[in-house]
């Protein structure tokens, strides 16, 4: 029986188990097909809670290291393909068409040469190399107000916006502005953006899943969760309402209004991450327009214009603007003025809008390609200009099993387990497929053909060739 040697200095014991499992696989002490002990057995051996071991196994499955099947137990699959672990950085694997990461059609990003040339010749170029206020310069904040109009956030002033280094930084700043070292609760959609879970972990907080349906988070379920808490601790609800990551569903105006009412009644702060709103199908008005004193609204440029720009405009509740500015100071002092000025110029001269339209057009074409290949399986969910789609898998498949099946065909996708919060049974078994990540439409057709071939095979097929 496998019994790992744990790093006793690691306070996160589930992470220590996962690290030991990965190390033993890489060292050859565990091989593909080896059976692992049941969670309760390993927990007893290590003197840990069963839930700790179960969490380690879930994360190992999400990383493609192991597979659990009813009646067969938990077995080692081997060293995971790089994309299954959700690695978003560094060079992509040779021969892999990686559709697991939401790369936003990078080949259509604007050329920085012209704007850099203008800035290099400008009389104020050295000002862009100096410290500015943590919330951003007046010029940069004014650009944020202008950019937010495209998101349906009108009638905001320069004093309402804080510059952040991308959406991920804005999420961290928002959480820090609310909790400020205090305990609290975080509610999220049952399938949620993994990066938000990472941000919550910085504050020692475990997000609590709220049930979702075809319009996203269910307000009644959120209200019930708040009723059960009966605490005065600060609470946050995080939502991706216009083009949900990963399922692509959209909240109706009625649903947003209901969530805003729950937030007001229960004293919740809302983090509205509208990262894909500008490529969503006719989205309803932002929650921030319904509950402005309770909502952090994020209008980023990474998914729309250029990921490397690392600029997002955060609109906190008006009472927390100064707190958010202090959290920017604490985490990086200020957003680099040079990057903020590039963003401002691209907004002013129309470059940002031109790139947005070009990416929307290309995304729509890729969605048509995907529909032509995958629609016959009756499992595709998408929006017309979305950079990704969701596949509900046929009976018998697990998301992890399907991700590994297509990985062996040279394609990367991300399983539902990477997005799931909590330990409840999966009510959506599927994978997210990022169409914008393929280098070309031809690469995309090749990848989708591999996904189609995997769907045509019985679920157990790939396990016989491990």
N, C-alpha and C positions, 0 to 999 in steps of 0.2 A: 504494500500500500504506500502511495506517495505521501510523505510527511515533509513539508517544506521546513527549511531553516529560515526563520524570520529575522528581519532587522528589528531588534528590540527597541531601537531608538525611534522608530517610525510610529507616531501616534495614530496614524491611519492604518489600522491593522489589515483592512481589506486591500489597501494598496500594497502593503508588504507581501501579502499572499500573492497578489497579481504579479508583482515584481519577481518573486521567487519562482512562480510558474513559468514566466517568460525566460528567466535565466536558465532554468533546468531544461527547457525545450531547446534553447540556443546551444546549450552545452552538450546536448544529446542524451542527457539523463532521462528525459521523457521523449518518446517517439510517437509519431502519428499512429493512432489506433490504441494507444495505451489507455486503460480505463482509470479514471480518477475516483477517489472515495466520495461517497455521498456527502452532502453538506453537513448533515448532522454528525456523521462519523468523523469527518475531519475537524469539525468544531469541538467535539469531545476530546480528540487527540491533542488539539492545540490549547484547549481551555478557553475557547472563545465562544461568543454567541453564534447561533446558527445563522442569524441574519448577516453577520459579518462575512462568513464564508460564502453565503449565497450571493452577496453583493460582489465579492471578488470573482465568483464564477460568471455572474452576469456581465461584468466588464470584460472578462477574458473572452466570453462569447462574442461580445461586440467588437473586440479586437481580432476576431477570427482565429483565436488560439484553440478553442475547444468547442464542442457541440454537445448539447444535452437533448436526449430524445426519450420520450416516455417508453418504458419497457427495456431500454438499452443502457440507460445511465448516461454518464458524462465521459466523453472520450477526447483525447488530444487530437487535434487536426494537424498540428505541426506549426511551423513558423508562419505567422500571418503575412499575406501579401501586404505591401506597405499601405495601400489605399484603404484596406479594411479597417485599419487603426485610425483612419480619419486624419492622417498627417497632411497638413495644408502647406507645408513649407519645404523648401529645397527642390532639387531636381526631381522630375517625375521619372518613374521607373521605365527603363527601355522596353519598348514593345507593349506597354500598357496604355490603353485608352482610358484615362481616369475620369469617370463621370461622377465621382463620389464627392468632390469638392465644388462649391458654388463659385467657380471662376467665372467672372461676368464678361464673357466675350472680350477677353483682353486684347485680341488682335485689332479691335476697333477703338482702343483707348486713344485719346488725342496725343499727338506728337508734342512733347514739351519744348522742342527746339525753339519755335518762334517766340513763345512767351518768355523763355529764359533769355533769349537774345534781347528782347525789349527791356527786360529787367536789368540785364547786365549793362545796358547803355543808358539806363535811366539815372537821373540825378540823385535819387533817394535810395539807391541800391544798398548802401551800407546800413541804412535803417533796418533793413530786413535781416540783418545779422545781430541785432541787439535784443535784449530782453524787452518784452512788452507785458502788459497786465495779464494776469492769469486767465481772465475771461476772454482775452483777445483784444486786439486793437479796435477802435471805433470803425475803421474801414472794413475789417474782417467781419465784425458783428453785423454791420449793415448789409454785407453780402449774404450773411446767413438769413437775415430777415427776407431778403429778396428771394433766395433759394426756397425758403419754406412756403412761399406763396404757391409754388408748384405742387405742394403737398396738401393744399387746402387749408393752410394755416395763415389766415390773413389778420390784419389789424394787430400785428405784434410790433413792438418797438425794439430798437437796438438794445435797450437795457434788459430785454427779456431773454437774450440768447447767450449761451456760453460755448466757446469753441472747444472741441475735443478731438483727440487723435483717432478718428474713426468711430464706428458704432460700438465696437467692443469696449473702448475706453469710455464712451458715453454711458454704457450700461454700468460699468464699475463706479463711475462718478455718481450716477443716480442712486445706486444702492448705498454708497458711502454717505450721501447727503441725507438719507432717511435714517439709517441705523446708527451711524456715528459711534460705533463701539457697543451699542446696545443689542440685546437679544430681540428677536422678532420673528415674524412669519412671512414666508414668500409663497404665493400661489401662482402656479403656471398651468398652461395647457398640458394635458396628459402626455402629449408628444410636443416637445419644445426644442428650441435651438440649443445645441450642446454648449455653445460658448457662454450662454447665460448661466448654465449650471456651474461652469468654471468660475464665473464672476461671483456667484452666490457663495461658493466654497471659500473664497477669500475672507468672508465674514463669518465662517463657521456655521452657515445656514444651509439647511437641506430643503430645497423647493418641494412643495406639496402639490400633487397632481389634481387638477380639476377636470372633470369629464368634458369631452368635446363631442360635437355632432357636425352636421353638414354646414353649420355656420360658425364653427369655432367653439370657444369656451361657452359653457351653459351657465347663464347667470344664476339660476336657481341652485345649481350645485356649488357655485362660489358662495352664495348666501348661506347655504347650509354649513359649509366648512367654516365660515366665520362665526356662525352661531355656536358651533361646537367648541371653538377656541376659548371664548369667554376670557379674553385677556386685554389688558390695556397696552400691551407691547405694540410698537409700530409694525404695520403690515403693508406688504406690497403685492400687487397683482401684475404679472408680466404677460403681455399679449402681443402677438404679431397678427394684426387684424385684416390687412388688405390682401395679402397673398401669403397665407400661413406657411411657415417653414416647419415641417416638410410637406404637409398634405395639400397645399395650394388652395384650401377653402377660404372663403371670404365672409366677413361679418356683414350682415345687413345693417341698415340704419337702425332698425328696431332693436336688433341685438346689441349694438353699441350703446344705444340709449339705456337699455336695461342694465348693462354692465356699469355704466356711469352712475345710475341710481344706486346700485349696490355699493359702489365705491363711496359715494357721498354718505349713504346711510351707515355704513360700517367703518367709516374713517380710513379707508384704504387709499394708499397712493398707487397710481397706475403708471407703469412704464410702458409706453406705446412705441414699439419698435417697428416703424413703418418703412423698413429698409427697401422693400420691393414695391412700394405703393405706386411709383411712377410707371411701373410696367404691369399693374393690376387692371382688371376689367372693370371700369366704372366704379371705383371704390366709393363707399359712403363717407360722409364727413368724419374727420378724425374725432376720437374720443376726447382729445385735448380741447376741442371746441365746445364740448358738452360739459366737461368738468375741468376747466382750466386751472383751478386752484388746487387740484389733486393730481394732475397728470404731468409726467415727464415725456416730452415728445422728441423723438430723434429723427432728424432729416439728414441723412448721410449722403456722401458722394461716391463711396467706394464701389457699390454695386451698379451705379448709374453712369459714372464718368470714368474713374480710375481708382483701382484698389490701392495702388502705391501712394496716392496722394495723401491718404490718411487724414481726411477732414470730415468731421460730422458736426452738425449744428444742434446743440441740445437746448430745448426750451423747457426749463424746470417750472414747477408751480411757482408763482410769483414770490411766495414767501420763502422759497428755498434757493433763489438765484445766487445770493451771496454765499450760502453754504456750498453750492455746487462749484462756485469759483474757487473756494478754499480747497475743495477736494481735487480740483485740477492742479492747484499749486502743490498739494501734498504728493501727487502722483507723478507730475513731470514739470511742474512750475508753469509752463505755458506751451501751447501748440507752436511749433516752429513758424515764425512769421513768414519765412519764404514760402512754405507750403500754403499757408493761409492766403498769401497774396496771389499765388498761381490760381487757387480756387476762385478767388474774387474776380480775377481778370477773365477767367473762362466763363464765369457767370455773366459778367458785364458784356463781353464781346460775342456772346452767343455760342461759343464752343461747347459749353456744357449741354445746352439744349440740342445742338446738332448731333453730338455723340449719343445723347439719350434717344433721339429719334432713330438714329442708325442702328443702335443696339436693339431697340424695340422691333424694328423691321426684320433684322436678322433672327431675333428670337422667335418671331411669328413664323418665319420660314422653317426654322428648326422644329417648331411645334407641329407644323404641317407634315414634315418628314416623319416625325415620331408617330403621329396619328396614323399615317399611311401604313406603318409597319406593325404597330402594336394594338390598334383599336380592336382588331378582331378577337382579342383575348378578353375584352370587356372589363378591363381592370385599370384603365388609364384615367388619371385625374390631372387636370391642368387648367391654365388660363392662357389666353391667346398669345400674350407677349412675355410669358414667364420664362425665366432662365432654367427652370427645372420642372419636372413632373413627378407624380407619385404613382407607383404601381401597387394596387391591391393584388396580392398573390393568390393563386388558386389554392384550394384546399390541399393540405398535406405539406405545403411549403412553410418553412419559417423564414423570416427575413435574413437571419444570419446564414442559413443554409443556402438560400438563393444567392446572396452576395458572394459566397464562396464558389458557388457553381459558375457564376459568370466571371469570377476572378480567374478561374482555370481556363476560361475562354479568352482571357486577355482584356477584360473590361472591369472597371471599378464602379461600384454603386455603394450606397450607404443604407444599411439595414435600419428598420424601425427601432431596434434595440439601442441604437446610438442616440435616439431622440426621446426614448421613453423615460418617464419619471415614476419612481415608486416600484413596488413589487407586484402589483396586481396583474391578473391575466391580460394578455394582449387582446384588445378589441379591434386593432388594426394591424394586420400582418402584411408588411410591404417593404418597399425600398424606394428611396429617392434617387432620381436619375437627373443629373445636372447637364442639360443639353448645351449650356454655354461653355462648358469646360473643354469640349472637343475643339481641336485646332482648326478643323474645317468641316464643312458639311459632308464631305466624303468620309472622313474619319467617323463622323457621327453615324452615318449609314452603316458602316462596318460594325460599330459598337452595338447599334440597335439590332442588327441582324443576329449578333451573338446573343443578345438578350432574348430575342424571339426564339432562337434555337433552344435556349435553356428552358423557356416556358413550355416548349413542346415535349420536353423530357419529363418522365415521372419524378416526383420529389426525391426519391431515394437513389436516383441514378448516380449522382456524383459521389455519394458516400461509399459506393462499392469500389471506387477507384482511388480512394485516399491512400 
